[in-house]
Amino acid sequence: MEKPPPPPLFFFFFKRSETSPCILTLFLLLLFSFFLLLLHWLTPFQPLLFLRVAGGSAYGERPPSGAACDYSSGRWVWDGTRRAECYSEDCPFLDPGFRCRNNGRPDSGYLYWRWQPHGCDLPKFNASELLERSRNGKIIFVGDSIGRNQWESLVCLLAKAAVNQSSIYEKYGSPITKHKGFLSIVFRDHNLTVEYYRAPFLAAVGRPPPASPSQVRSAIHLDALNWQSKRWVDADVLVLNAGHWWNQKKTTGSNGTWDEGGTCSTYTEPERSSSASGPEPWNNWIIGEAVEWMKSGGKKARVLNITHLTELRRDGHPSKHREPGTPANSPEDCSHWCLPGVPDTWNHLLYAHLLSMNYDTRKNV
């Protein structure tokens, strides 16, 4: 008798957004519809989602004995050894738009900052260990291009630890420059695939209702998951990200929005004050409450909260150092992230949570 698929591990990560009441209402509907769909879709797989609720330990304050470390609360510290631990921009799985140094960025200081949680330490990222723990498994990222940032980061982190580089390839021969549908990177020596599915809204997007105004070309169906969701059910780890496409400004720059002259090229180091990121955004609270509700129903759930640590890193964007061929008068990219860079830390947190849950796909064989 064939064994049922092992329970997938789920991670949600969100960025802060400045949202109009209309979009906020739509997003709330999407969130609760989406979680209800997850409850139905994932039964009986018992998903494990990662949640970090708002708030954190004050700097220097040790958590109570036995308390879980709040990795989302902390500060960026200079670490002169960090660059040597990173992969290089020569990693073949990096999108050209994320290779900031190759695209002319003159400074490299953004590569030397390490995230230090308040009152505890992150376990050292061990790509070889993660490869072994993921043997015969599947890790899937679903979301927008910010999720793709994290996916490419993890692929390159793992690839650096692989002994045989020729054993790593895109399953269907697609180039890394493909931006529609999905990409599947195979680590043949570990029988592992690490996949990315482009689904910015997570929900299904299709034709608008009959008699819609002519300017309405598509509609978000809040009662249905993205059509590719059937491909996600056998994942051992599923990382979902959402929120960026509901953000009107889509930027962390200054002096205007991304399409109105906003800039982030003047930043060369992290914000030092924790107040620079502001209070916990409303969507984090809502997701936290929704996931807690899922947990109360017997579902294993957590949220990976990277909002605070990310908002302190305005220096980590490609800014004006965009991919070759970008017109000179194009707006700065203050949404995505240079690689290597900030998304590597997102994956360090992901790794820490996986360790805390004794993640190991070898147990499922």
C-alpha positions in Angstrom: 0.0 0.0 0.0 1.4 3.4 -1.0 2.3 5.6 1.9 0.4 9.0 2.2 2.4 12.1 1.7 4.2 13.4 4.8 2.7 16.5 6.4 4.1 19.6 4.6 5.8 22.4 6.6 4.3 25.8 5.8 5.9 29.3 6.1 4.1 32.6 5.4 6.1 35.8 5.3 4.8 39.3 4.9 6.0 42.8 4.2 4.4 45.9 5.6 1.9 47.6 3.3 0.2 51.0 3.1 -3.2 50.1 1.9 -6.4 51.9 1.1 -9.7 50.9 2.9 -11.0 49.3 -0.3 -7.9 47.2 -0.9 -7.7 46.4 2.9 -11.2 45.0 2.7 -10.4 42.9 -0.3 -7.3 41.6 1.3 -9.1 40.6 4.5 -11.6 38.7 2.4 -8.7 37.0 0.6 -6.9 36.1 3.8 -9.9 34.4 5.4 -11.0 32.8 2.2 -7.5 31.6 1.6 -7.2 30.1 5.1 -10.6 28.4 4.9 -9.5 26.9 1.6 -6.3 25.7 3.1 -8.2 24.0 5.9 -10.2 22.1 3.3 -7.4 21.5 0.8 -4.8 20.2 3.3 -6.9 17.8 5.2 -5.7 15.2 6.2 -2.1 16.3 5.6 -1.9 18.4 8.9 0.3 21.3 7.7 2.8 23.0 9.8 2.8 26.8 9.4 5.3 29.1 11.1 3.8 32.0 13.2 5.4 34.9 14.9 2.9 37.2 16.7 3.5 40.9 17.1 5.9 42.1 19.7 9.3 41.0 20.9 11.8 41.0 23.7 13.5 44.3 24.5 17.2 44.5 23.5 19.4 42.6 25.9 16.5 41.0 27.7 16.8 37.2 27.9 13.6 35.3 27.2 12.2 33.3 30.2 13.7 29.9 30.7 12.2 27.5 28.2 10.6 30.2 26.0 11.1 30.0 22.3 13.5 32.5 20.7 11.7 35.4 18.9 14.0 35.5 15.9 12.0 38.4 14.3 13.0 40.9 17.0 16.6 42.1 17.0 19.2 44.3 15.3 21.7 44.2 12.5 25.4 43.9 13.5 28.5 44.2 11.4 30.3 40.9 10.8 33.5 41.0 8.8 33.4 37.2 8.3 29.9 37.1 6.8 30.9 37.7 3.2 33.1 34.6 3.0 30.2 32.5 4.0 28.0 33.7 1.2 27.7 32.4 -2.4 28.8 34.7 -5.1 26.9 36.5 -7.9 28.3 33.9 -10.2 25.7 31.4 -8.9 23.9 30.3 -12.1 20.5 30.5 -10.5 20.4 34.2 -9.8 18.2 36.5 -11.8 20.3 39.2 -13.6 18.3 41.9 -11.8 19.4 40.7 -8.4 23.2 40.7 -9.2 23.8 44.2 -7.9 27.6 44.3 -7.9 27.7 42.9 -11.5 25.2 45.6 -12.4 27.5 48.4 -11.2 26.8 48.8 -7.5 30.2 50.2 -6.2 29.8 49.4 -2.5 29.8 46.0 -0.8 29.1 46.9 2.8 25.5 45.6 2.6 27.0 42.1 2.4 28.6 42.2 5.9 25.6 42.7 8.2 24.3 39.8 10.3 20.9 39.6 12.1 21.2 39.3 15.8 18.0 38.5 17.7 17.4 40.1 21.1 18.3 37.7 23.9 19.2 34.7 21.9 21.2 33.6 18.8 20.3 32.2 15.5 21.8 28.7 14.8 24.6 28.9 12.2 23.2 28.2 8.8 24.5 24.8 7.6 23.7 24.2 3.9 25.1 20.7 3.9 23.0 19.7 6.9 19.9 21.2 5.3 20.6 19.2 2.1 20.8 16.0 4.1 17.7 16.8 6.1 15.8 17.5 2.8 17.0 14.3 1.0 14.2 12.8 -1.1 12.1 15.9 -0.4 10.5 18.8 -2.1 10.6 22.5 -1.0 8.2 24.9 -2.7 8.0 28.7 -2.7 4.8 30.3 -3.9 4.1 34.0 -4.3 5.4 37.1 -6.1 8.9 38.2 -7.1 9.8 38.9 -3.5 9.2 35.2 -2.9 11.3 34.5 -5.9 14.1 36.5 -4.2 14.0 34.1 -1.3 13.8 31.0 -3.5 16.9 32.0 -5.5 18.7 32.8 -2.3 18.0 29.3 -0.9 18.9 27.6 -4.2 22.3 29.3 -4.2 22.9 28.7 -0.5 22.3 25.0 -1.1 24.2 24.9 -4.4 27.4 26.2 -2.8 27.4 23.2 -0.4 26.8 20.7 -3.2 29.9 18.6 -4.1 28.9 18.1 -7.7 27.7 21.3 -9.3 26.7 19.6 -12.5 24.1 17.6 -10.6 22.0 20.8 -10.0 19.8 21.8 -12.9 16.3 23.1 -13.9 14.1 20.0 -14.3 12.5 21.1 -17.5 15.4 23.0 -19.1 13.9 26.4 -18.5 16.3 29.4 -18.1 16.4 31.3 -14.8 15.1 34.3 -16.7 11.7 32.6 -17.0 9.2 34.8 -15.1 5.9 33.0 -15.7 4.6 29.7 -14.4 7.1 27.8 -12.3 10.7 26.7 -12.1 12.0 23.5 -10.5 15.7 23.1 -9.5 16.8 19.6 -9.0 19.6 18.6 -6.6 20.1 15.1 -8.1 22.6 13.8 -5.5 20.0 14.4 -2.8 16.9 13.6 -4.9 15.6 17.0 -3.8 13.7 19.6 -5.8 13.4 23.3 -4.8 10.6 24.9 -6.7 9.1 28.4 -7.3 5.5 29.1 -8.5 4.6 32.6 -9.5 1.2 33.3 -7.9 1.3 37.0 -6.6 -2.2 36.9 -5.1 -2.2 33.2 -4.1 -5.8 33.1 -5.1 -7.0 32.3 -8.7 -7.0 35.0 -11.3 -9.3 34.7 -14.3 -11.7 36.4 -16.5 -13.9 39.2 -15.1 -17.6 38.7 -14.6 -20.0 39.3 -17.5 -20.9 42.9 -18.2 -17.8 44.2 -16.4 -16.4 47.6 -17.5 -14.1 47.4 -20.5 -11.1 48.5 -18.4 -11.5 45.4 -16.2 -9.4 42.7 -17.8 -9.3 40.1 -15.1 -10.7 39.2 -11.7 -9.3 37.8 -8.4 -11.4 34.8 -7.3 -11.2 34.8 -3.6 -13.0 31.5 -3.3 -10.4 29.6 -5.2 -6.7 28.8 -4.9 -4.3 29.5 -7.7 -4.8 26.9 -10.5 -1.3 25.6 -9.8 -2.1 24.7 -6.2 -2.6 21.0 -7.2 1.2 20.9 -7.7 1.9 22.0 -4.1 0.2 19.2 -2.2 3.2 16.9 -2.0 5.6 19.5 -0.7 7.6 18.8 2.4 8.1 22.5 3.0 5.8 25.1 1.5 6.7 28.8 1.7 3.9 31.2 0.9 4.3 35.0 0.6 1.6 37.6 0.0 0.9 41.3 0.5 3.2 43.0 -1.8 0.7 43.1 -4.7 -1.9 44.6 -2.4 0.5 47.5 -1.5 -0.2 50.6 -3.5 3.3 52.0 -3.2 5.3 48.8 -3.5 8.5 50.5 -2.1 10.7 51.0 0.9 12.5 54.0 -0.6 12.1 57.8 0.0 11.2 61.0 -1.7 8.2 59.5 -3.5 6.8 56.2 -4.6 8.6 53.7 -6.8 7.1 55.2 -10.0 7.3 58.9 -9.0 11.0 59.4 -8.4 11.4 57.5 -5.2 15.0 56.5 -4.4 16.8 54.1 -2.2 20.3 54.4 -3.7 21.5 56.8 -1.0 21.3 54.1 1.7 24.5 52.3 2.4 23.9 50.7 5.8 21.0 49.4 7.9 18.8 51.7 10.0 20.1 51.7 13.5 17.0 52.6 15.3 14.3 49.9 15.8 11.7 52.7 15.6 12.5 53.1 11.9 10.2 50.2 11.0 7.2 51.4 13.0 4.6 49.3 14.8 3.6 45.8 13.7 1.5 46.2 10.6 -2.2 45.2 10.6 -1.8 42.3 8.2 0.7 40.5 10.5 -1.9 40.7 13.3 -4.7 39.3 11.0 -2.5 36.5 9.7 -1.5 35.7 13.3 -5.1 35.5 14.5 -6.1 33.4 11.5 -3.3 31.0 12.0 -4.0 30.8 15.7 -7.5 29.9 14.8 -6.2 27.1 12.6 -4.0 25.8 15.4 -7.0 25.7 17.7 -8.6 23.3 15.2 -5.7 20.9 15.4 -3.7 22.3 12.6 0.0 22.9 13.1 0.7 26.5 12.1 3.3 29.3 12.5 4.1 32.5 10.5 7.7 33.5 9.6 7.7 37.2 10.3 10.5 39.1 8.5 8.8 42.5 8.5 10.9 44.3 11.1 14.4 43.0 10.1 13.7 43.7 6.5 12.4 47.2 6.9 15.7 48.2 8.5 17.6 47.3 5.3 16.8 50.0 2.8 20.5 49.6 1.8 19.8 46.1 0.4 17.8 47.0 -2.8 19.1 47.0 -6.3 18.0 50.7 -6.6 19.5 52.1 -9.8 21.7 49.1 -10.4 19.2 47.1 -12.4 19.7 44.3 -14.9 21.5 45.1 -18.2 19.3 46.6 -20.8 17.1 48.6 -18.3 16.4 52.0 -19.8 18.4 54.8 -18.0 15.2 56.7 -17.1 13.5 53.7 -15.4 12.5 54.0 -11.8 14.8 52.6 -9.1 14.1 49.1 -7.9 13.3 49.6 -4.2 11.1 46.5 -3.9 13.5 43.6 -4.6 16.7 42.7 -3.0 20.3 42.2 -4.0 21.6 38.7 -3.9 23.6 37.7 -1.9 21.8 39.9 0.6 18.8 40.3 2.9 16.8 37.3 1.6 19.7 35.0 2.8 18.7 36.1 6.4 15.1 35.1 5.7 16.4 31.6 4.9 18.6 31.6 8.0 15.4 32.1 10.0 13.6 29.5 7.9 16.5 27.0 8.7 16.3 27.9 12.4 12.6 27.1 12.5 13.1 23.9 10.6 15.6 22.7 13.1 13.3 23.6 16.0 10.7 21.3 14.5 13.1 18.5 13.9 12.5 18.7 10.1 14.0 15.7 8.3 12.5 14.2 5.2 14.6 11.1 5.7 12.2 10.0 8.4 9.5 9.7 5.9 11.3 7.0 3.8 
